[in-house]
Amino acid sequence: MVVRKQKKVTKYRGSKTHGCGSMKKRRGAGHRGGRGRAGSGKRGDAKKPSYWKEKPSKGFHSQHVAPSTINVGHLDSILETLLTQGKASEKAGVFTINLDAIKVSKLLGGGIVRKKIELTVEAASPKALEKISSLGGKVTQTATLSTPAEKSEDVDVAEKVEKTEKAENKKTTEATETVVSDE
């Protein structure tokens, strides 16, 4: 016959850890990997819950778009490709290209030019103009792009002119006041 024993109730009086091993295992959230969303870095391969998705970035978004550029040396090297694609034409050894067709807005002067080229582009650097014109080529600019440095220089010059004009006006008014007071 089975004897039914009463279950022993453990009071843990005098026990330091109450049957849970070392004290440090029960101390703080470090043993459990942190609180809340903490500790997920160790399980990077697991799929994160949907509320952990990346939040959209906030703040300032510059409206200034940098011009798309190409160096004259690179342009010289891709001329044959542009001819086969129909984006350039050749007549009597002169290549004619509209850089808007290849979505380029500024021509830069890096590299070496070996062919005579006639270009149409929004803007070109002085070095690029010099290199192309040295071989008898021609660059037609549809617009002039100014760099932020050039704009700031223009502003600085305008401010200096205003300051000097104000200083001159102040001197003339002071001079007339002294003349009037002397009389």
Backbone as a printed PyTorch tensor [residue, N CA C, xyz], in Angstrom:
tensor([[[  0.8240,  -1.1610,   0.0000],
         [  0.0000,   0.0000,   0.0000],
         [  0.8830,   1.2430,   0.0000]],

        [[  0.4750,   2.2630,  -0.8030],
         [  1.2510,   3.4870,  -0.9470],
         [  0.9140,   4.4240,   0.1980]],

        [[  1.9540,   4.8920,   0.8050],
         [  1.7620,   5.8370,   1.9010],
         [  1.8600,   7.2530,   1.3280]],

        [[  0.8460,   8.0370,   1.5960],
         [  0.8650,   9.4240,   1.1210],
         [  1.5840,  10.2860,   2.1440]],

        [[  2.7330,  10.8280,   1.6760],
         [  3.5040,  11.6830,   2.5680],
         [  3.1260,  13.1360,   2.3130]],

        [[  3.1590,  13.9180,   3.3520],
         [  2.8970,  15.3400,   3.1860],
         [  4.1540,  15.9950,   2.6200]],

        [[  3.9630,  16.9120,   1.6650],
         [  5.0820,  17.5780,   1.0340],
         [  5.7740,  18.4650,   2.0540]],

        [[  7.1110,  18.4640,   2.0210],
         [  7.8620,  19.2690,   2.9660],
         [  7.8450,  20.7250,   2.5200]],

        [[  7.5310,  21.6130,   3.4040],
         [  7.5380,  23.0400,   3.1340],
         [  8.8720,  23.5830,   3.6150]],

        [[  9.6330,  24.1850,   2.6950],
         [ 10.9410,  24.7020,   3.0580],
         [ 10.8130,  26.1820,   3.3720]],

        [[ 11.2190,  26.5880,   4.5200],
         [ 11.1190,  27.9870,   4.9400],
         [ 12.3940,  28.7700,   4.6070]],

        [[ 13.4790,  28.0770,   4.3650],
         [ 14.7600,  28.6900,   4.0150],
         [ 15.2720,  29.6590,   5.0780]],

        [[ 14.9040,  29.4360,   6.2990],
         [ 15.4280,  30.2920,   7.3610],
         [ 16.9100,  30.0230,   7.5240]],

        [[ 17.7010,  31.0850,   7.5630],
         [ 19.1350,  30.9310,   7.7110],
         [ 19.8500,  30.6330,   6.4140]],

        [[ 19.1050,  30.4500,   5.3130],
         [ 19.7280,  30.1680,   4.0250],
         [ 20.0090,  31.4920,   3.3200]],

        [[ 21.1890,  31.6070,   2.8290],
         [ 21.5960,  32.8560,   2.1920],
         [ 21.0010,  33.0110,   0.7950]],

        [[ 20.8620,  31.9210,   0.0510],
         [ 20.4520,  32.0170,  -1.3450],
         [ 19.1040,  31.3720,  -1.6380]],

        [[ 18.4590,  30.7680,  -0.6630],
         [ 17.1370,  30.1620,  -0.8270],
         [ 17.0960,  29.1470,  -1.9590]],

        [[ 18.1400,  28.3870,  -2.0720],
         [ 18.1550,  27.2990,  -3.0300],
         [ 18.4230,  27.7090,  -4.4650]],

        [[ 18.9450,  28.8840,  -4.6860],
         [ 19.1780,  29.3510,  -6.0540],
         [ 20.6460,  29.4770,  -6.3930]],

        [[ 21.4760,  28.7260,  -5.7850],
         [ 22.8850,  28.7300,  -6.1430],
         [ 23.6200,  29.9480,  -5.6280]],

        [[ 24.5220,  30.4360,  -6.4410],
         [ 25.3580,  31.5720,  -6.0520],
         [ 24.5220,  32.8400,  -5.9010]],

        [[ 24.9660,  33.7270,  -5.0260],
         [ 24.2290,  34.9740,  -4.7980],
         [ 24.1990,  35.8400,  -6.0440]],

        [[ 25.2990,  35.8370,  -6.7890],
         [ 25.3730,  36.7470,  -7.9300],
         [ 24.4240,  36.3740,  -9.0650]],

        [[ 23.9090,  35.1380,  -9.0500],
         [ 22.9650,  34.7460, -10.1040],
         [ 21.6230,  35.4530,  -9.9550]],

        [[ 21.2730,  35.8160,  -8.7530],
         [ 19.9740,  36.4380,  -8.5110],
         [ 20.0710,  37.9580,  -8.4180]],

        [[ 21.2500,  38.4900,  -8.5910],
         [ 21.4640,  39.9030,  -8.3070],
         [ 21.3530,  40.7290,  -9.5930]],

        [[ 20.3730,  41.6030,  -9.7090],
         [ 20.2490,  42.5140, -10.8460],
         [ 19.7730,  41.8370, -12.1200]],

        [[ 19.7400,  42.6210, -13.2010],
         [ 19.2290,  42.1290, -14.4790],
         [ 20.3390,  41.6200, -15.3830]],

        [[ 21.5810,  41.7140, -14.9380],
         [ 22.6980,  41.3010, -15.7810],
         [ 22.6860,  39.8220, -16.0970]],

        [[ 22.2100,  39.0180, -15.1650],
         [ 22.1600,  37.5760, -15.3810],
         [ 21.1170,  37.2120, -16.4340]],

        [[ 20.1180,  38.0680, -16.6150],
         [ 19.0450,  37.8180, -17.5800],
         [ 19.2650,  38.5660, -18.8940]],

        [[ 20.4090,  39.2060, -19.0800],
         [ 20.6870,  39.9040, -20.3440],
         [ 20.1580,  41.3090, -20.3930]],

        [[ 19.8490,  41.8860, -19.2780],
         [ 19.3980,  43.2720, -19.2410],
         [ 17.8970,  43.3760, -19.1370]],

        [[ 17.4200,  44.6140, -19.1460],
         [ 15.9810,  44.8650, -19.0360],
         [ 15.4480,  45.4000, -20.3660]],

        [[ 14.2440,  45.0510, -20.6900],
         [ 13.5970,  45.5920, -21.8840],
         [ 14.2520,  45.1110, -23.1610]],

        [[ 14.6410,  46.0750, -24.0220],
         [ 15.2090,  45.7360, -25.3290],
         [ 16.6990,  45.4370, -25.2630]],

        [[ 17.2640,  45.5290, -24.0820],
         [ 18.7070,  45.3350, -23.9580],
         [ 19.0830,  43.8820, -24.2010]],

        [[ 20.3030,  43.6760, -24.6310],
         [ 20.8220,  42.3210, -24.7560],
         [ 20.5310,  41.6410, -26.0620]],

        [[ 19.9010,  42.3340, -27.0120],
         [ 19.5490,  41.6700, -28.2670],
         [ 20.7460,  41.5380, -29.1930]],

        [[ 21.8260,  42.2500, -28.9140],
         [ 22.9840,  42.2310, -29.7920],
         [ 23.6410,  40.8770, -29.8820]],

        [[ 23.5100,  40.0590, -28.8690],
         [ 24.1210,  38.7370, -28.8750],
         [ 23.3740,  37.7920, -29.8110]],

        [[ 22.1230,  38.1500, -30.1320],
         [ 21.3210,  37.2820, -30.9900],
         [ 20.9920,  38.0400, -32.2740]],

        [[ 22.0240,  38.4640, -32.9770],
         [ 21.8320,  39.3250, -34.1370],
         [ 21.1760,  38.6310, -35.3110]],

        [[ 21.2970,  37.2940, -35.4100],
         [ 20.7210,  36.5870, -36.5450],
         [ 19.2150,  36.4100, -36.4170]],

        [[ 18.7080,  36.5240, -35.2180],
         [ 17.2780,  36.3240, -35.0010],
         [ 16.4990,  37.4980, -35.5840]],

        [[ 15.2820,  37.2430, -36.0230],
         [ 14.4470,  38.3030, -36.5720],
         [ 13.9210,  39.1480, -35.4240]],

        [[ 14.1050,  40.4440, -35.5500],
         [ 13.6920,  41.3470, -34.4880],
         [ 12.1930,  41.6250, -34.6120]],

        [[ 11.5370,  41.9130, -33.5120],
         [ 10.1190,  42.2720, -33.5730],
         [  9.8970,  43.5370, -34.4010]],

        [[  8.6740,  43.6950, -34.8910],
         [  8.3810,  44.7880, -35.8130],
         [  8.5240,  46.1510, -35.1540]],

        [[  8.3620,  46.2330, -33.8390],
         [  8.4690,  47.5370, -33.1970],
         [  9.9210,  47.9620, -33.0150]],

        [[ 10.8850,  47.1300, -33.4250],
         [ 12.3000,  47.5020, -33.3680],
         [ 12.7850,  48.0590, -34.6970]],

        [[ 11.8780,  48.2610, -35.6420],
         [ 12.2850,  48.7090, -36.9700],
         [ 12.9890,  50.0530, -36.8810]],

        [[ 13.8440,  50.3020, -37.8860],
         [ 14.5770,  51.5680, -37.9330],
         [ 13.5920,  52.7190, -38.0910]],

        [[ 13.7940,  53.7530, -37.2950],
         [ 12.9360,  54.9190, -37.4010],
         [ 13.4910,  55.8380, -38.4860]],

        [[ 12.6330,  56.5700, -39.1780],
         [ 13.1340,  57.4630, -40.2240],
         [ 13.9890,  58.5690, -39.6250]],

        [[ 14.9910,  59.0070, -40.3860],
         [ 15.8790,  60.0460, -39.8760],
         [ 15.1450,  61.3780, -39.8630]],

        [[ 15.4600,  62.1750, -38.8620],
         [ 14.8370,  63.4870, -38.7390],
         [ 15.8980,  64.5470, -38.9230]],

        [[ 15.4660,  65.7550, -39.1650],
         [ 16.4120,  66.8520, -39.2210],
         [ 16.4920,  67.4920, -40.5860]],

        [[ 17.6060,  68.1610, -40.8170],
         [ 17.7920,  68.9860, -42.0090],
         [ 18.2260,  68.1500, -43.2020]],

        [[ 17.6010,  68.3830, -44.3440],
         [ 18.0030,  67.7450, -45.5960],
         [ 18.3500,  68.8580, -46.5780]],

        [[ 19.5920,  68.9130, -46.9790],
         [ 20.0470,  69.9810, -47.8620],
         [ 19.4100,  69.8530, -49.2370]],

        [[ 18.9730,  70.9820, -49.7710],
         [ 18.3760,  71.0030, -51.1020],
         [ 19.4370,  71.1770, -52.1900]],

        [[ 20.6800,  71.4600, -51.7670],
         [ 21.7670,  71.6520, -52.7320],
         [ 22.1590,  70.3100, -53.3400]],

        [[ 22.1380,  70.2350, -54.6460],
         [ 22.5220,  69.0130, -55.3420],
         [ 23.8650,  69.2580, -56.0130]],

        [[ 24.8270,  68.4150, -55.7040],
         [ 26.1520,  68.5600, -56.3100],
         [ 26.0560,  68.2380, -57.7970]],

        [[ 26.7190,  69.0190, -58.6440],
         [ 26.6340,  68.7490, -60.0850],
         [ 27.3320,  67.4390, -60.4420]],

        [[ 26.7530,  66.7130, -61.3950],
         [ 27.4100,  65.4970, -61.8750],
         [ 28.5450,  65.9220, -62.7950]],

        [[ 29.7290,  65.3660, -62.5530],
         [ 30.9260,  65.8390, -63.2480],
         [ 31.5980,  64.7220, -64.0310]],

        [[ 32.4670,  65.1410, -64.9690],
         [ 33.3060,  64.2030, -65.7150],
         [ 34.6050,  64.9270, -66.0640]],

        [[ 35.7080,  64.2110, -65.9790],
         [ 37.0030,  64.7720, -66.3530],
         [ 37.1980,  64.6570, -67.8630]],

        [[ 37.9630,  65.5900, -68.4350],
         [ 38.1950,  65.5710, -69.8810],
         [ 38.9580,  64.3190, -70.3020]],

        [[ 39.8390,  63.8150, -69.4550],
         [ 40.5900,  62.5940, -69.7660],
         [ 39.6770,  61.3860, -69.8710]],

        [[ 38.7110,  61.2890, -68.9520],
         [ 37.7610,  60.1710, -68.9910],
         [ 36.8480,  60.2930, -70.2070]],

        [[ 36.4300,  61.5150, -70.4860],
         [ 35.5840,  61.7540, -71.6590],
         [ 36.3110,  61.3470, -72.9370]],

        [[ 37.6040,  61.6610, -73.0180],
         [ 38.4220,  61.2930, -74.1710],
         [ 38.4970,  59.7710, -74.3260]],

        [[ 38.5540,  59.0650, -73.1910],
         [ 38.6810,  57.6020, -73.2560],
         [ 37.3660,  56.9050, -73.6160]],

        [[ 36.2200,  57.5360, -73.3570],
         [ 34.9370,  56.8810, -73.6570],
         [ 34.2860,  57.4030, -74.9390]],

        [[ 35.0190,  58.1860, -75.7310],
         [ 34.4500,  58.7470, -76.9600],
         [ 33.9450,  57.6710, -77.9200]],

        [[ 34.7230,  56.6040, -78.0940],
         [ 34.3210,  55.5280, -79.0190],
         [ 33.0200,  54.8730, -78.5590]],

        [[ 32.8900,  54.6680, -77.2610],
         [ 31.6620,  54.0720, -76.7160],
         [ 30.4720,  54.9880, -76.9600]],

        [[ 30.6680,  56.2850, -76.7430],
         [ 29.5900,  57.2480, -76.9680],
         [ 29.1790,  57.2930, -78.4390]],

        [[ 30.1410,  57.1090, -79.3380],
         [ 29.8240,  57.0560, -80.7720],
         [ 28.9440,  55.8570, -81.0950]],

        [[ 29.2920,  54.6920, -80.5460],
         [ 28.5010,  53.4840, -80.8300],
         [ 27.1020,  53.5710, -80.2250]],

        [[ 26.9760,  54.2950, -79.1160],
         [ 25.6620,  54.4490, -78.4800],
         [ 24.8280,  55.5500, -79.1330]],

        [[ 25.4400,  56.3320, -80.0020],
         [ 24.7190,  57.4040, -80.6770],
         [ 24.6120,  58.6780, -79.8580]],

        [[ 25.3940,  58.8000, -78.8020],
         [ 25.3540,  59.9960, -77.9630],
         [ 26.4040,  61.0200, -78.3840]],

        [[ 27.2150,  60.6750, -79.3720],
         [ 28.2260,  61.5850, -79.9210],
         [ 28.2850,  61.3760, -81.4290]],

        [[ 28.8050,  62.3810, -82.1230],
         [ 28.9590,  62.2560, -83.5800],
         [ 30.3520,  62.7340, -83.9730]],

        [[ 30.8020,  62.2840, -85.1790],
         [ 32.1340,  62.6530, -85.6530],
         [ 32.0400,  63.1420, -87.0940]],

        [[ 32.6580,  64.3080, -87.3510],
         [ 32.7470,  64.8490, -88.7100],
         [ 34.1360,  65.4230, -88.8940]],

        [[ 34.8660,  64.8980, -89.8510],
         [ 36.2100,  65.3760, -90.2110],
         [ 37.1520,  65.4200, -89.0120]],

        [[ 37.1100,  64.3740, -88.1990],
         [ 38.0270,  64.2790, -87.0560],
         [ 37.6320,  65.1010, -85.8450]],

        [[ 36.4550,  65.7320, -85.8920],
         [ 35.9750,  66.5230, -84.7540],
         [ 34.7920,  65.7910, -84.1250]],

        [[ 34.9090,  65.4950, -82.8450],
         [ 33.8420,  64.8190, -82.1120],
         [ 32.9170,  65.8710, -81.5060]],

        [[ 31.6090,  65.6830, -81.6910],
         [ 30.6120,  66.6050, -81.1480],
         [ 29.7640,  65.8500, -80.1290]],

        [[ 29.7080,  66.4050, -78.9100],
         [ 28.9730,  65.7390, -77.8260],
         [ 28.1560,  66.7730, -77.0660]],

        [[ 26.9170,  66.3950, -76.7390],
         [ 26.1050,  67.1650, -75.8040],
         [ 26.1270,  66.3890, -74.4890]],

        [[ 26.7700,  66.9460, -73.4700],
         [ 26.9350,  66.2150, -72.2110],
         [ 25.6300,  66.0520, -71.4370]],

        [[ 24.5860,  66.7910, -71.8170],
         [ 23.2780,  66.5670, -71.2030],
         [ 22.7540,  65.1760, -71.5500]],

        [[ 23.1590,  64.6540, -72.7070],
         [ 22.7140,  63.3240, -73.1430],
         [ 23.2380,  62.2290, -72.2210]],

        [[ 24.4080,  62.4660, -71.6210],
         [ 24.9460,  61.4600, -70.6880],
         [ 24.7980,  61.9290, -69.2370]],

        [[ 23.9100,  62.9200, -69.0170],
         [ 23.5500,  63.4220, -67.6890],
         [ 24.7480,  63.9490, -66.9070]],

        [[ 25.5730,  64.7370, -67.5750],
         [ 26.7200,  65.3830, -66.9310],
         [ 26.4930,  66.8830, -66.9970]],

        [[ 26.6490,  67.5640, -65.8570],
         [ 26.3990,  69.0010, -65.8450],
         [ 27.6610,  69.8440, -65.7340]],

        [[ 28.7990,  69.2360, -65.3790],
         [ 30.0300,  70.0310, -65.2840],
         [ 31.2130,  69.2480, -65.8290]],

        [[ 32.0580,  69.9350, -66.5920],
         [ 33.2570,  69.3440, -67.1790],
         [ 34.4690,  69.8060, -66.3810]],

        [[ 35.2710,  68.8450, -65.9200],
         [ 36.4660,  69.1450, -65.1370],
         [ 37.7190,  68.8980, -65.9640]],

        [[ 38.8430,  69.4460, -65.5160],
         [ 40.0590,  69.4320, -66.3180],
         [ 41.0500,  68.3370, -66.0270]],

        [[ 40.6680,  67.2580, -65.3620],
         [ 41.6030,  66.1740, -65.0660],
         [ 41.8520,  65.2800, -66.2660]],

        [[ 43.0810,  64.8080, -66.4140],
         [ 43.4010,  63.8710, -67.4870],
         [ 43.9780,  64.5470, -68.7200]],

        [[ 44.2120,  63.7210, -69.7480],
         [ 44.8420,  64.1850, -70.9890],
         [ 43.8500,  64.0480, -72.1390]],

        [[ 43.7540,  65.0970, -72.9640],
         [ 42.8790,  65.0790, -74.1390],
         [ 43.7460,  64.8700, -75.3680]],

        [[ 43.3600,  63.8950, -76.2250],
         [ 44.1340,  63.5950, -77.4360],
         [ 43.3490,  63.8710, -78.7160]],

        [[ 42.0440,  64.1340, -78.5860],
         [ 41.1970,  64.3160, -79.7610],
         [ 40.5580,  65.6960, -79.7380]],

        [[ 40.2010,  66.1640, -80.9180],
         [ 39.5260,  67.4510, -81.0420],
         [ 38.0430,  67.2440, -80.7240]],

        [[ 37.5490,  67.9850, -79.7240],
         [ 36.1830,  67.7730, -79.2440],
         [ 35.4320,  69.0990, -79.2180]],

        [[ 34.1700,  69.0590, -79.6480],
         [ 33.2620,  70.1910, -79.4880],
         [ 32.1630,  69.7540, -78.5330]],

        [[ 32.0070,  70.4940, -77.4310],
         [ 31.0960,  70.0900, -76.3580],
         [ 30.0240,  71.1320, -76.1010]],

        [[ 28.8870,  70.6470, -75.6130],
         [ 27.8560,  71.5090, -75.0580],
         [ 27.6120,  71.0050, -73.6430]],

        [[ 27.7970,  71.8870, -72.6620],
         [ 27.6970,  71.4850, -71.2560],
         [ 27.2060,  72.6840, -70.4430]],

        [[ 26.5980,  72.4130, -69.2850],
         [ 26.1140,  73.5030, -68.4310],
         [ 27.2580,  74.3660, -67.9290]],

        [[ 28.3240,  73.7180, -67.4270],
         [ 29.4510,  74.4700, -66.8690],
         [ 30.7380,  73.7040, -67.1020]],

        [[ 31.8390,  74.4330, -67.1280],
         [ 33.1520,  73.8160, -67.3110],
         [ 34.1810,  74.5950, -66.5080]],

        [[ 35.1690,  73.8770, -65.9980],
         [ 36.2340,  74.5340, -65.2400],
         [ 37.2000,  75.2160, -66.2050]],

        [[ 37.9210,  76.2330, -65.7320],
         [ 38.8780,  76.9310, -66.6150],
         [ 39.9460,  75.9960, -67.1850]],

        [[ 40.3850,  75.0250, -66.3850],
         [ 41.4080,  74.0860, -66.8480],
         [ 40.8690,  73.2150, -67.9890]],

        [[ 39.6040,  72.7950, -67.8800],
         [ 38.9910,  71.9870, -68.9360],
         [ 38.8650,  72.7980, -70.2220]],

        [[ 38.4630,  74.0530, -70.0960],
         [ 38.3470,  74.9260, -71.2720],
         [ 39.7030,  75.0940, -71.9510]],

        [[ 40.7380,  75.2630, -71.1420],
         [ 42.0910,  75.4430, -71.6770],
         [ 42.5640,  74.1990, -72.4200]],

        [[ 42.3340,  73.0130, -71.8410],
         [ 42.8070,  71.7680, -72.4610],
         [ 42.1030,  71.4980, -73.7840]],

        [[ 40.8030,  71.7320, -73.8370],
         [ 40.0540,  71.4430, -75.0650],
         [ 40.3720,  72.4760, -76.1470]],

        [[ 40.4850,  73.7410, -75.7690],
         [ 40.7800,  74.7720, -76.7720],
         [ 42.2170,  74.6830, -77.2870]],

        [[ 43.1330,  74.0810, -76.5040],
         [ 44.5200,  73.9370, -76.9670],
         [ 44.6180,  72.9960, -78.1660]],

        [[ 43.6760,  72.0640, -78.3020],
         [ 43.6610,  71.1470, -79.4460],
         [ 42.7390,  71.6360, -80.5660]],

        [[ 42.1780,  72.8250, -80.3960],
         [ 41.2950,  73.3660, -81.4250],
         [ 39.8420,  73.0140, -81.1950]],

        [[ 39.5220,  72.4800, -80.0370],
         [ 38.1380,  72.1440, -79.7150],
         [ 37.3670,  73.3610, -79.2370]],

        [[ 36.0900,  73.1520, -78.9300],
         [ 35.2410,  74.2590, -78.5220],
         [ 34.2720,  73.7710, -77.4470]],

        [[ 34.0480,  74.6020, -76.4250],
         [ 33.0900,  74.2790, -75.3650],
         [ 32.0270,  75.3590, -75.3370]],

        [[ 30.7630,  74.9410, -75.4680],
         [ 29.6430,  75.8660, -75.3680],
         [ 28.9800,  75.6350, -74.0220]],

        [[ 28.9620,  76.6830, -73.1920],
         [ 28.3580,  76.5670, -71.8610],
         [ 26.9410,  77.1120, -71.8990]],

        [[ 25.9900,  76.3060, -71.4160],
         [ 24.5930,  76.7350, -71.4090],
         [ 24.2520,  77.5180, -70.1520]],

        [[ 24.9600,  77.2760, -69.0550],
         [ 24.7460,  78.0040, -67.8000],
         [ 26.0500,  78.0050, -67.0330]],

        [[ 26.1800,  78.9330, -66.1010],
         [ 27.3890,  78.9620, -65.2790],
         [ 27.0230,  78.5690, -63.8610]],

        [[ 27.6740,  77.5480, -63.3690],
         [ 27.4790,  77.1130, -61.9920],
         [ 28.5440,  77.7810, -61.1420]],

        [[ 28.1480,  78.3560, -60.0280],
         [ 29.1390,  78.9460, -59.1240],
         [ 29.2290,  78.0800, -57.8810]],

        [[ 30.4300,  77.8990, -57.4040],
         [ 30.6520,  77.0730, -56.2190],
         [ 30.2820,  77.8710, -54.9790]],

        [[ 29.9980,  77.1880, -53.8460],
         [ 29.6760,  77.9010, -52.6090],
         [ 30.7970,  78.8500, -52.1870]],

        [[ 32.0670,  78.4850, -52.4640],
         [ 33.1930,  79.3480, -52.1010],
         [ 33.1280,  80.6570, -52.8830]],

        [[ 32.7990,  80.5610, -54.1850],
         [ 32.6910,  81.7680, -55.0060],
         [ 31.5570,  82.6510, -54.5090]],

        [[ 30.4340,  82.0300, -54.1370],
         [ 29.3060,  82.7970, -53.6250],
         [ 29.6940,  83.5200, -52.3450]],

        [[ 30.3820,  82.8280, -51.4390],
         [ 30.7590,  83.4530, -50.1750],
         [ 31.7560,  84.5790, -50.4040]],

        [[ 32.6550,  84.4290, -51.3980],
         [ 33.5930,  85.5010, -51.7170],
         [ 32.8410,  86.7250, -52.2230]],

        [[ 31.8200,  86.5050, -53.0610],
         [ 31.0190,  87.6160, -53.5590],
         [ 30.3380,  88.3400, -52.4060]],

        [[ 29.8080,  87.5810, -51.4580],
         [ 29.1330,  88.1640, -50.3030],
         [ 30.1290,  88.9530, -49.4680]],

        [[ 31.3240,  88.3860, -49.2430],
         [ 32.3500,  89.0670, -48.4580],
         [ 32.7310,  90.3990, -49.1000]],

        [[ 32.9070,  90.4050, -50.4140],
         [ 33.2720,  91.6320, -51.1260],
         [ 32.1630,  92.6650, -50.9760]],

        [[ 30.9080,  92.2220, -51.1270],
         [ 29.7770,  93.1410, -51.0030],
         [ 29.7070,  93.7260, -49.5930]],

        [[ 29.9450,  92.8960, -48.5900],
         [ 29.9190,  93.3780, -47.2070],
         [ 31.0320,  94.3940, -46.9650]],

        [[ 32.2250,  94.1370, -47.5010],
         [ 33.3470,  95.0580, -47.3300],
         [ 33.0440,  96.4010, -47.9840]],

        [[ 32.4360,  96.3630, -49.1680],
         [ 32.0890,  97.5990, -49.8680],
         [ 31.0800,  98.3950, -49.0460]],

        [[ 30.0710,  97.7130, -48.4960],
         [ 29.0670,  98.3910, -47.6740],
         [ 29.7030,  99.0310, -46.4480]],

        [[ 30.6080,  98.2980, -45.7870],
         [ 31.2610,  98.8230, -44.5820],
         [ 32.0940, 100.0560, -44.9010]],

        [[ 32.8370, 100.0110, -46.0080],
         [ 33.6650, 101.1720, -46.3640],
         [ 32.7920, 102.3730, -46.7240]],

        [[ 31.6690, 102.1270, -47.4120],
         [ 30.7590, 103.2240, -47.7490],
         [ 30.1730, 103.8480, -46.4900]],

        [[ 29.7940, 103.0190, -45.5200],
         [ 29.2420, 103.5320, -44.2660],
         [ 30.2850, 104.3510, -43.5170]],

        [[ 31.5280, 103.8380, -43.5010],
         [ 32.6030, 104.5590, -42.8110],
         [ 32.8530, 105.9150, -43.4710]],

        [[ 32.8430, 105.9570, -44.8010],
         [ 33.0510, 107.2180, -45.5200],
         [ 31.9140, 108.1940, -45.2430]],

        [[ 30.6760, 107.6920, -45.2320],
         [ 29.5230, 108.5460, -44.9410],
         [ 29.6140, 109.1170, -43.5300]],

        [[ 30.0480, 108.2890, -42.5910],
         [ 30.1790, 108.7200, -41.2050],
         [ 31.2210, 109.8290, -41.0940]],

        [[ 32.3510, 109.6620, -41.7920],
         [ 33.4150, 110.6700, -41.7560],
         [ 32.9260, 111.9990, -42.3320]],

        [[ 32.1980, 111.9410, -43.4480],
         [ 31.7200, 113.1820, -44.0770],
         [ 30.6960, 113.8790, -43.1890]],

        [[ 29.8170, 113.1200, -42.5250],
         [ 28.8290, 113.7440, -41.6340],
         [ 29.5120, 114.3520, -40.4230]],

        [[ 30.5330, 113.7030, -39.8870],
         [ 31.2740, 114.2480, -38.7460],
         [ 32.0070, 115.5190, -39.1530]],

        [[ 32.5830, 115.5120, -40.3380],
         [ 33.3100, 116.6850, -40.8190],
         [ 32.3670, 117.8700, -40.9950]],

        [[ 31.1820, 117.6440, -41.5400],
         [ 30.2200, 118.7360, -41.7300],
         [ 29.7010, 119.2330, -40.3870]],

        [[ 29.5420, 118.3520, -39.4190],
         [ 29.0810, 118.7620, -38.0920],
         [ 30.1190, 119.6460, -37.4090]],

        [[ 31.3940, 119.2930, -37.5370],
         [ 32.4450, 120.1090, -36.9180],
         [ 32.5350, 121.4760, -37.5860]],

        [[ 32.3480, 121.5490, -38.8820],
         [ 32.3800, 122.8230, -39.6060],
         [ 31.2170, 123.6960, -39.1550]],

        [[ 30.0320, 123.1080, -39.0120],
         [ 28.8420, 123.8450, -38.6000],
         [ 29.0160, 124.3500, -37.1690]],

        [[ 29.5650, 123.5270, -36.2750],
         [ 29.7290, 123.9240, -34.8750],
         [ 30.7910, 125.0060, -34.7160]],

        [[ 31.8070, 125.0180, -35.5790],
         [ 32.8480, 126.0390, -35.5220],
         [ 32.3010, 127.4160, -35.9140]],

        [[ 31.3410, 127.4580, -36.7980],
         [ 30.7740, 128.7220, -37.2670],
         [ 29.8810, 129.2500, -36.2010]]])
